[in-house]
Amino acid sequence: MSSNTKIYTLGYAKLYSKLGVPWDKDNPVVLDKIKELVEEKNAELVDIRKKPYGLLSKPALKEKIGDKYNWVRKWGHPLWKQDRNFKTGFNEVPSENIILMCCEKDVNDCHRKQLSYKIKKEREGSEVVHIYQEKPIQRSLAMCI
């Protein structure tokens, strides 16, 4: 793994708002934007929802993104907090750039913040980047995990 590996985080609810599109299930504009981000960041999309059948469904994401889509159920909230689930999930993702995707608009309100910093700790030299995060990142004990 290279030392400039990026761990991106993305809340797809933020995309709906930012793009100004209707909150329709599997909105094609949102799916296109996610695919664009995956390509732009040269990353794999790692879906960390416990149940990937909400506003954006696993089948629609898999169809749009193909092999660059990976649902890691073990990292769904609150499952990822169990050490065995974290380690098993860690083995299911590539060692290069990833985009951790969940629903919450603000990373401060989502488990992807804590998870991203825990992955960073395991991936020496990696960097966490929160896509479309406008509010300051709240420092918490979770960042010290």
Secondary structure, 3 states (H helix, E strand, C coil): CCCCCEEEEEEHHHHHHHHCCCCCCCCHHHHHHHHHHHHHCCCEEEECCCCCECCCEHHHHHHHHHHHEEECHHHCCCHHHCHHHHHHHHCCCCCCCEEEEECCCCHHHCHHHHHHHHHHHHCCCCEEEECCCCCCCCCCHHHHC
